[in-house]
Amino acid sequence: MNVALKAVPAEEDDPLRPPDFEELYRANRNDLFAYVAGLLRDRVAAEDVTALTFERAWRKWDRFDARRGSARGWLFGIARNAALDELRKRKKKAPLMSDPPDPVSLELATSDLEREAAVTKALNSLPPADRELISLKFFAGMNNTEIAAATGISATNVGSRVHRAITKLRSACKEDS
């Protein structure tokens, strides 16, 4: 079945017009990967979940409603659900005794390795909900409003919870030094 698809120009002035999917992909792929990698702490699984997120978004693109929020927030909501699915699936499997070393981290200076280990240990000590907020804020580079849209909590609450999580991180890092 050969069907030729013609691009239909959209009105540029319409603020509710969803962005082009390729544009959405290019603008968010790195932030989305960083967010998922921060949640999963596994680069390979993060690549799979990121790909799954874009696949799900592509299939549901016609259901995106700009009146309900930004395309970025919608996309990160899909990523969050896919990452949580992956974490649930992992609980059914036996965990590794330790993570394999990252080749990039082997090249870091000793003080950088110590700092990285302290931050990783501190991140692991946070409750999963706080770890998710930190990942969205700092790995994905999202603002409080975008995080609120992705998680379903208010933007004000996001700010308060991120602040408390950072305070916990600082305390945990100081205890390790």
C-alpha positions as CSV (number, residue, x, y, z in Angstrom):
1,M,0.0,0.0,0.0
2,N,1.7,3.2,-1.2
3,V,0.4,6.3,0.4
4,A,2.0,9.7,0.0
5,L,1.7,11.9,3.1
6,K,1.7,15.6,2.6
7,A,2.8,18.0,5.3
8,V,0.0,20.4,6.2
9,P,1.3,23.7,7.4
10,A,0.1,24.6,10.9
11,E,-0.8,28.1,12.0
12,E,2.3,29.5,13.7
13,D,0.3,31.8,15.9
14,D,-1.7,29.1,17.6
15,P,-0.2,28.7,21.2
16,L,-2.0,25.4,21.7
17,R,-0.6,23.8,18.5
18,P,1.6,20.9,19.7
19,P,5.2,21.2,18.6
20,D,6.6,19.0,15.9
21,F,7.5,15.6,17.3
22,E,11.0,15.7,15.8
23,E,11.5,19.2,17.4
24,L,10.3,17.8,20.8
25,Y,12.7,14.8,20.4
26,R,15.7,17.0,19.6
27,A,15.0,19.5,22.4
28,N,14.4,16.9,25.1
29,R,16.3,13.7,24.4
30,N,19.4,14.6,26.4
31,D,17.5,15.9,29.4
32,L,15.2,13.0,29.3
33,F,18.1,10.5,29.2
34,A,19.8,12.3,32.1
35,Y,16.6,12.2,34.2
36,V,16.0,8.5,33.5
37,A,19.6,7.6,34.1
38,G,19.4,9.4,37.4
39,L,16.4,7.4,38.4
40,L,17.7,4.0,37.3
41,R,21.4,4.5,37.8
42,D,22.0,2.3,34.8
43,R,23.0,3.8,31.5
44,V,22.0,0.8,29.4
45,A,18.5,0.6,31.0
46,A,18.2,4.4,30.7
47,E,18.8,4.2,27.0
48,D,16.1,1.5,26.7
49,V,13.6,3.5,28.8
50,T,14.4,6.7,26.9
51,A,13.7,4.9,23.6
52,L,10.5,3.4,25.0
53,T,9.4,6.8,26.2
54,F,9.7,8.3,22.7
55,E,8.1,5.3,21.2
56,R,5.1,5.6,23.5
57,A,5.0,9.4,22.9
58,W,5.0,8.8,19.2
59,R,2.1,6.4,19.3
60,K,0.1,8.7,21.6
61,W,1.1,11.9,19.9
62,D,-2.5,12.5,18.6
63,R,-3.7,12.4,22.2
64,F,-1.5,15.2,23.4
65,D,-3.5,18.2,24.5
66,A,-1.6,21.5,24.9
67,R,-4.3,22.9,27.1
68,R,-3.4,20.4,29.8
69,G,0.3,21.2,29.9
70,S,3.5,21.5,27.9
71,A,4.7,18.7,25.6
72,R,7.9,18.6,27.7
73,G,5.9,17.9,30.9
74,W,3.8,15.3,29.1
75,L,6.9,13.6,27.8
76,F,8.6,13.5,31.2
77,G,5.4,12.0,32.7
78,I,5.7,9.2,30.1
79,A,9.4,8.8,31.0
80,R,8.6,8.7,34.7
81,N,6.0,5.9,34.3
82,A,8.4,3.9,32.0
83,A,11.2,4.3,34.6
84,L,9.0,3.2,37.4
85,D,7.9,0.2,35.4
86,E,11.6,-0.7,34.9
87,L,12.3,-0.3,38.6
88,R,9.3,-2.6,39.5
89,K,10.6,-5.1,37.0
90,R,14.1,-5.0,38.6
91,K,12.7,-5.8,42.1
92,K,11.7,-9.2,40.7
93,K,15.3,-9.9,39.7
94,A,18.3,-10.4,42.0
95,P,20.3,-7.2,42.4
96,L,24.0,-7.0,41.6
97,M,26.4,-7.0,44.5
98,S,28.0,-3.8,43.1
99,D,27.7,-1.6,40.1
100,P,30.3,-2.1,37.4
101,P,32.7,0.8,37.2
102,D,32.0,3.5,34.7
103,P,35.1,3.9,32.4
104,V,34.7,7.7,32.5
105,S,34.8,7.8,36.3
106,L,38.1,5.8,36.3
107,E,39.8,8.8,34.7
108,L,38.7,11.2,37.4
109,A,41.1,12.5,40.0
110,T,41.0,10.9,43.4
111,S,39.2,13.9,45.0
112,D,36.6,13.9,42.3
113,L,36.1,10.1,42.9
114,E,35.6,10.7,46.6
115,R,33.2,13.6,46.0
116,E,31.3,11.5,43.5
117,A,31.1,8.5,45.9
118,A,29.9,10.8,48.7
119,V,27.2,12.3,46.5
120,T,26.1,8.9,45.1
121,K,25.9,7.5,48.6
122,A,23.9,10.6,49.8
123,L,21.6,10.3,46.8
124,N,21.0,6.6,47.6
125,S,20.1,7.5,51.1
126,L,17.3,9.7,50.0
127,P,13.7,8.3,49.7
128,P,12.8,7.5,46.1
129,A,10.4,10.4,45.8
130,D,13.2,12.9,46.8
131,R,15.6,11.2,44.5
132,E,13.1,11.6,41.6
133,L,12.7,15.3,42.3
134,I,16.5,15.8,42.4
135,S,16.8,13.9,39.1
136,L,14.2,16.0,37.4
137,K,15.6,19.3,38.7
138,F,19.3,18.7,38.2
139,F,19.7,15.8,35.7
140,A,16.8,16.8,33.4
141,G,17.1,20.5,34.0
142,M,13.4,21.0,34.5
143,N,11.8,23.9,36.4
144,N,9.4,23.5,39.3
145,T,6.3,24.0,37.0
146,E,7.5,21.3,34.6
147,I,8.3,18.9,37.5
148,A,4.8,19.6,38.9
149,A,3.3,18.6,35.6
150,A,5.3,15.4,35.3
151,T,4.7,14.3,38.9
152,G,1.3,15.6,39.7
153,I,2.3,17.7,42.7
154,S,2.0,21.4,43.0
155,A,4.9,23.6,41.9
156,T,5.1,25.2,45.4
157,N,5.4,21.8,46.9
158,V,8.0,20.8,44.4
159,G,10.2,23.8,45.4
160,S,9.8,22.9,49.1
161,R,10.6,19.3,48.6
162,V,13.6,19.9,46.4
163,H,15.0,22.3,49.0
164,R,14.5,19.7,51.8
165,A,16.1,17.0,49.6
166,I,19.2,19.3,48.9
167,T,19.5,20.0,52.6
168,K,19.5,16.2,53.3
169,L,22.1,15.7,50.6
170,R,24.4,18.4,52.0
171,S,24.1,16.8,55.5
172,A,24.8,13.3,54.2
173,C,27.8,14.6,52.2
174,K,29.2,16.4,55.3
175,E,28.8,13.3,57.4
176,D,30.9,11.3,54.9
177,S,33.8,13.8,54.9
